[in-house]
Amino acid sequence: MASPASATLGRKPKNKESSVMDVSKPANLAINIFFWIYSAICVIPILLVLIVSFSDEKTVLANGYSFFPHKLSLSAYDFLLNDWVNIVRSYGISIFVTIIGTAASLLIMALFAYPISRRDFKQRGTFSFIMVFTILFNAGLVPFYMMYTQYLHLQNTLLVLIAPYLVQGFFVLVMRTFFMNSVPYELIESSKIDGAGEWRIFAQIVLPLSLPVLASVGLLCTLNYWNDWYLSMLFINDNIHINIQYRMYKALQDLQFLSSNSAAYSAILRTNPDYQLPSETVRMAMAVVGIGPIIFAYPFFQRYFIEGLTVGAVKG
Amino acid sequence: MEQPVKTARLALPAAGQKQNVGYWRKYGAFYLMMTPALIFLLINNYLPMIGSVLAFKNVNYQSGVFNSPWVGWKNFEFLFSTSDAWNITKNTIIYNVVFIVLNLIFGVALALLFNSMRNPRLAKFHQTMMFLPYFLSWVIVTYLVYGFLNPEIGLLNKIILPWFGIDNAIDWYSDPKYWPFILPIVNTWKGIGYYAVFYLAAIIGIDKEYYEAATIDGASKWNQIRTITLPLLRPIVIVLTLLQVGRIFYSDFGLFYQVTRNAGALYDTTLVIDTYVYQGLIVTGDFGMSSAAGLYQAVVGFVVVFVSNLIIRKISKEDALF
């Protein structure tokens, strides 16, 4: 089923003058003004952070955050450069966890969703229920935390940043519905007659036909992994396994964290004991460093993402 | 859509003795396929459910789930004897109700306005902007909020409020009375693009002929919205709303923990069940109380989800979760 949302993006009325959906000129103007204001509201906070990060610390402290910096300065980024080893490593961890997590998660969920999508598989109800029940009821934070720390001993490993999000019941249901409605059963049956096994059918027929749902669920997983700081907060307490989101969180809470492992910072302090940490602007620079990739990737992803949401909404 | 069912039935082997052997040959691969997810669910979801008994134990982290001594309902008695239980329940539910209403009103309104845009280029541009906040992590949103609310140099205290003649700085992060307004604004700002897209997709799916007929009959735009768009939007509105109602006992941890910077002074109006449970586990180390609150949330949450699913089933069977 073609996603209706994709139609908005490139929607061109065939005949501009006579489209029934058109509104009157003044109404159109009002709507346009509204959307310019609304778009500004969405973007302005991000601009503020960006501008402050390029401002001079002293003038920021004197005049407050401002869209019109009194004095520009790169000192915040200069400071972050001292810490580049940690920042690059955190980036690396975020990227690694996101890629491995998304790939593993998609594979495991698709492998589960396929059998429960097959109407001739009698046990599909039972196994669907096993999945659905995890959406309905969860043990809560304490047993979950104890499982990972006391029994699996996964604190301070990359696995603990990947594992908890691997299987999301709701995504499995979305995939199942897509397999059921968009992969014709006749196709599966005729491949069976041609001698293909279930694995082959799954890999060569079901998956290729399901690229839209894989793309959208994959993007949702990517976003989950990339934006996660919660697992880091629960399970990571060394400085090595900190991902970029958690590093940003730490920087906002406590700026010393940024400099605690920076030899350059202590070197500056030795030669210049009066050195003032440009804390406010450094904070904002840290946020900009963290926002960076998502802002650039966003316009490309957005379309698939919206399609994905609609797949979820209309269930296939 | 129902076609495959019939074919599937035909494909089933005749019942009989031989079916068992055939069954494994036929469906054995399915069980192998499901094994990774099943192992995962066992470890991540089902075994911890046994750990729910922690709510009835005097939990000692060292001795673990099995060796901690039983205390019966003591943890619950403690939880409900403090004002905490009432406060976190109230906060969780009230915020969720406010969020649901705002998402509904603004989501539908935005989608309606959006659908009326004439220029497709501009429509695409605004759609990109409107959806952007949804992509940001809560950490980044916290930075943005902090840029506005920083007591000494934030945009609000330093620039915006003085415009309105309010010169004395407001200490946003230590006065709980502002947060019932701040949190809904932040939540709506971040999430509304998501809901607008859902509603928009539904609106676009409406057959254009209805509108053509209405135009011929001389119905105004407003009348068309009232008599065509809104009624046809009703099913998806109900389902999306019920899905949120089903989660009414759960909160977005990021919003309540990050955006408030977990400031203790704000707990009166910002502490929800999820942050309370986290607080008990990590900060105060009160495992028993924390488990009790977690189980209370899980059980009541389960009932709410179950009931809302029953309602969804009544309204639109395909949209029900189970």
Interface residues (C-beta under 8 A of the other chain):
Chain A: S3 P4 A5 A7 T8 L9 G10 R11 K12 P13 K16 V20 M21 D22 V23 S24 A27 N28 I31 N32 F34 F35 W36 Y38 S39 I41 C42 V43 P45 I46 L48 V49 V52 V60 L61 N63 G64 Y65 S66 I108 M109 L111 F112 Y114 P115 I116 R118 R119 D120 F121 Q123 F127 S128 F129 I130 M131 V132 T134 I135 L136 F137 N138 A139 G140 L141 V142 P143 F144 Y145 M146 M147 Q150 L152 A163 P164 L166 V167 V172 L173 M180 N181 P184 Y185 E186 E189 G197 E198 W199 F202 L223 W226 N227 D228 W229 Y230 L234 Q245 Y246 M248 Y249 L252 Q253 E280 R283 M284 A287 G290 I291 I294 Y298 P299 F301 Q302 F305 I306 L309 T310 A313 V314 K315
Chain B: M1 Q3 P4 V5 T7 A8 R9 A11 L12 Y27 A29 F30 Y31 M33 M34 P36 A37 L38 F40 L41 I43 N44 N45 Y46 L47 P48 M49 I50 G51 S52 L54 V59 Y61 G64 V65 L110 L113 F114 N115 S116 M117 R118 N119 P120 L122 A123 K124 F125 H126 Q127 T128 M129 M130 F131 L132 P133 F135 L136 S137 W138 V139 I140 T142 Y143 L144 V145 Y146 G147 F148 N150 E152 I153 G154 L155 N157 K158 I159 W189 G193 Y194 V197 F198 L200 A201 A202 I204 G205 K208 Y211 E212 T215 K221 I236 L240 F253 G254 Q258 R261 D274 V277 Y278 L281 I282 F287 S290 S291 G294 L295 Q297 A298 G301 F302 V305 F306 E318 D319 L321 F322
